[in-house]
């Protein structure tokens, strides 16, 4: 059972991040793992986070959904967690996958405001509605996870409904995310370390974090501040341009990925390049035979997405997402093309990649569960 629980914790780890481009909702990790009504189990269980992530995937009808988690530092030594769970949370903190704070306060709402994310919480935040008017003005922006017949479901605090609703990044958030930031504290997992610009690495052996995936700074009296260390951040210059692309297979968005000016990305059945997007796990036998190991290469140049076919069998561009076969533009091997605003590239019928905001999802398939490896016994441990 320990091995099975370790596997599900590894799966959950792949769904937590502080990357503004990939997170789909923000939550307080301590609140979720202490919500015993979800499974009637131990006072605290990290597996509950996986159950909530699965519920979010079902509501968004999208696979590989990631969440932005903030957590009080005390959770790293919480005796109600198993030693393995504490070790996992510490690893997430060390890797910058979660924000660990001495006083989380309203950081969750600040992140949601800056990034336009929905909030997963049972807290109503009545005292903060003046600072964050969208708590009332945008029904469904805050949803409470509650027990359901097949696992957690969501209920909106305002306006009813079940699906979490995203907002838009605030103007302040857009400005903050246009810059890269450096924390003067050595080994900061969120903002590297040291001052000034230059290569974004901690030469003393700390964090090495791409500026493209940095979380938003906290604002204290209008000053960009490291939320973990409470110190003023140094401006390291413009943040690299990025585009968020998504893979859709059989009508269901399977994963999102970030393309930056720093490095091309290859997608295919099983790319050999570092950072490649592997599609093989979602393909049927015929699609696996057609799609090359490395099938298409994406590059971001001067704000334009350039797609190059590097396959054996070729691809096709569907302008404006049209599924009319007459509109499909063939893309021969080694041929390149600018991916238009609403275009998508089709590697094989039903296997498409395009800009995430332009690639709708929804299919008669259930998103992959991060809890697939969880033993039933672990989810129904008796109360102490």
Secondary structure, DSSP 8 states (H G I E B T S, - for coil): -HHHHHHHHHHHHTTB---TTTEEEEEEHHHHHT-GGGTT--SS-THHHHHHHHHHHHHHTBSS-EEEEEEEGGGGG-TTS-HHHHHHHHHHHHTTSSEEES--TTHHHHHHHHHT-EEE-S---GGGTTT-THHHHSTTSEEEEE--TTS-EEEESSS--SS-------HHHHHHHTEEEE-SSTTBTTTBSSSSSSSSS-TTS-----GGG----EEETTEEE-TTT--B-EEEEE---EEEEEEEETTEEEEEEEEETTB-EEEESS--STT-EE-GGG--HHHHHHS-SS-EEEEEETTEEEEEE-SSS-EEEEGGG---GGGEEEE-TT-EEE--TT-EEEEETTEEEEEGGG-----SS----TTTT--GGGGG----
